[in-house]
Amino acid sequence: MRLTTCPRAGSPWKNARSTLIAALALVLVAVAPGACGSDSASPPPSAATSDLPADLQAALSRRCWECHGPKPTGGALASLVTRRELLTKPTGRSDLGATWPEAPTRAQLAVQLMRFDDDPMPPAPKPRATDAELSTLKAWVAAGCPAVGDAGADDVGCDPYDTPVVCSSGSEWQLGDPLVNMNPGRNCVGCHSVSGGPPLAVGGTVYPTAHEPDNCRGSDGAGAVTVEIVDAVGVSHVLPVNGVGNFWLKASDAPAFAKPFSARVVGPGGVREMMTQQKDGDCNACHSKQGDNTDKTQTKKAPGRIVLP
């Protein structure tokens, strides 16, 4: 059966990844390569009092506090020792003339910096953060940046879905690309039902951030990211996430697919699991750019895109 396309959405805002990396490096760190990021854990100076969880303190002490201590050194612009400091919104402009990218908190900006494959923080030649250290910071952010005990209890936490609309890949799907890459972010099941494409039981797109435009290329699964679906009778389907973040389950491959089903995204950085079972396999219908589409058979709204853990 032939596969046709649905109408294209408007072009998303584009921001070259190299410019983004340069701007991020300047906003949070602003150091010469090799200036910061010791490979051995070192506590902050004795005058510092951190109200962060012990595992997060250990990760930051290894990768950040050499420069981002109580008194920033080496050209660093901010201290990252306390919860309040990590919850501060970064602002300003880089000396390249680029506006610093919007990020709700320094903690969320740090996650972006540390996960870059090229030009990550800490800067080379210092060893980059390990997967375990990055997972520790990501888990704290995903939990809402909780305080330890009563410390900072009056502060507002951080929300992993409180992010700007941005096409992180800086690239959108174009006609002529492989059809398996088509229309990332669009309603896969609904589109196939009217376009003549093969019927789908489940389909959607995984993104690195929560509010990415339609047709923006999503997370590159690179064989390491999957969406795991378990249907109502316990049948499991492991769906690979392709180079633009798309995943799908053809109806012909699961003729007895039973709803409701559970779903989770599994990747190198961990697992992101839906807390409730779902009755609609058209994932992007709820997980839209703004998360403002209500499931056709349920009332709960999604907070945004399906986000890579």
ABEGO torsion letter per residue (X at the ends): XBBBBBBBBBBBBBBBAAAAAAAAAAAAAGBBBGABGBABBBBBBAABBBABBAAAAAAAAAAAAAAABABBBGGBABBAABAAAAABBBBEBBAAGBBBBBBABAAAAAAAAAABABGBOBBOABBBBBAAAAAAAAAAAAAGGBBBEABGAABBBBBAABBBBBBAAGBBBBBGBBAAABGBGBBAAAAAAAAGBBBBABBBBBBABABBBBGBBBBBAGGABBBBBBBAAGBBBBBBBBAAGBBBBBAAABAABBOBBBBBBBBAAEBBBBABBBABABAAAABBAAGABBBAABABBBAEBBBBX
